[in-house]
Amino acid sequence: MEGLIQATDNPHRFLDIVCSAADRTAAEAALEDQFGLSRDQARVAMNMQFGMMPEETRQSIRTEADDLRG
């Protein structure tokens, strides 16, 4: 969830990093470095669809993450 939150809260930065990477592995490594994500979080963020960008969906992700944290 944290990877999704980071990506949806900073979509332009996220896309800049992904689009400027040489390949998927480099993009994941850059996301780990720039956003402080784990490898798994970076992979989940890379698999995210653009349909997750609207505010309503972002809020739903934040709520779910809060619920999981307890």
C-alpha positions in Angstrom: 0.0 0.0 0.0 2.8 2.4 0.8 4.2 2.2 -2.7 0.8 2.9 -4.2 0.3 5.9 -1.9 3.7 7.3 -2.9 3.0 6.9 -6.6 -0.4 8.3 -6.5 0.5 11.3 -4.2 3.4 12.2 -6.6 2.2 11.0 -10.0 4.3 13.4 -12.1 7.5 12.6 -10.3 6.7 8.9 -10.4 6.1 9.0 -14.2 9.2 11.1 -14.8 11.3 8.5 -13.0 9.7 5.6 -14.9 9.8 7.2 -18.3 13.5 8.3 -17.9 14.7 4.8 -16.8 16.4 2.6 -19.3 14.3 -0.5 -18.5 11.9 -1.8 -15.9 14.7 -3.0 -13.5 16.2 0.5 -13.6 12.8 2.1 -13.0 12.2 -0.1 -10.0 15.6 0.7 -8.6 15.1 4.4 -9.1 11.7 4.3 -7.4 13.2 2.4 -4.5 15.9 5.2 -4.2 13.7 8.2 -4.8 10.7 7.2 -2.8 12.3 5.0 -0.2 10.3 2.0 -1.3 11.2 -1.7 -0.8 11.7 -3.8 -3.9 8.2 -5.3 -3.5 6.6 -1.8 -3.1 8.4 -0.5 -6.2 7.1 -3.5 -8.2 3.5 -2.9 -7.0 3.8 0.7 -7.9 5.2 -0.2 -11.4 2.1 -2.5 -11.9 -0.3 0.3 -11.0 -2.8 1.4 -13.7 -3.5 5.1 -14.4 -7.0 4.5 -13.4 -5.8 4.7 -9.8 -4.8 8.4 -10.1 -8.2 10.1 -9.5 -8.5 11.6 -6.0 -11.4 9.3 -5.1 -9.2 6.2 -5.8 -6.2 7.8 -4.0 -8.3 8.4 -0.9 -9.5 4.8 -1.0 -5.9 3.6 -1.1 -5.0 5.8 1.9 -8.1 4.6 3.8 -7.2 0.9 3.1 -3.6 1.5 4.2 -4.7 3.1 7.4 -7.1 0.2 8.1 -4.2 -2.3 7.6 -1.9 -0.3 9.9 -4.6 -0.8 12.6 
